[in-house]
Amino acid sequence: MKAGQRLGALIRTARAGRDPEGIARDAGISPETLRKIEVGRMPSPSFGTVVGLCGALGLPMQEAVDAWGGADNQQMAI
């Protein structure tokens, strides 16, 4: 659950007030899925979803991996 919360916080910060519907559309997901990820209710979104969000937000994948892995799993890399 903590991993999903960290990832959600990163996505929320990266979105920085931009229209969630536009970001969701650009990422190829529904606005509801984006909302669930941002609030941490989707602790393990699919790889394709994370890739799509990173692309839509201009966020490096490694930042998403680091957020999801947290301090407990620093050796995790792409």
N, C-alpha and C positions, 0 to 999 in steps of 0.2 A: 504494500500500500504506500509506503514511504517513497518508493521509486516513482510511482505514478504521480505523487504530489510534487516531487522535485521536477519531473518532466513537465507537468502542468504549469508550474510556476515559471519555468523557462519559456514555455510557449506563450504564456500570458505576457511576460515581459517583452519578448521578441515581437509580439503583435502590436504592442505599444499604442493601443487605442485605435488601430486600423479596423475597418469594418470586418466583423467576424464572418459575415456571410460571403464577402469577397475572398477572404483568406481561405475559408472552407471550400469554396468553389474552385479556387486556384489549386488547392491541395487535392481535389478530387474526393472530398468527404462532405458529409452533411454538416450543417451548422450545429446540429445536436451532438454529433460526434466530437466536434471541436470543443463545445462547451463541456462535455464529459471529460475530455482530456485535460482541459484547463483547470477544472475543479478537482482533479485527481480521482474521479470515479471510474476511470478506465486505466487501471494500473499497468496494463501491458498491451498498448496498441500494436497493431501489426507493423512489421518493418516497412511495408509499402506506405502506410499511413504516416509514419514518422518521416520517411523520405519525402513524401508529398508536402508535408508541413514545412520541413526544412527548406525545400525549394520555394514554396510560396512566401516564406518569411525571410529568405536570404540568410538563413541560419546554418552555419557549418554543422554537418552531421556529427562530428566529434563532440561538439558541445551538447547535443542531445544524448549521445552515448554516455558522456561524463555525468550529465544530470541524472540519467536513469540509473547508472551504475553507482553513483554516489561515492562517498569516501570509503565504503566497504569493499569496493570492487574497482580500484584504480587500474588494474592490469587489463581491464576490458578495453579493446580498441577495435577499430574497423580495419 
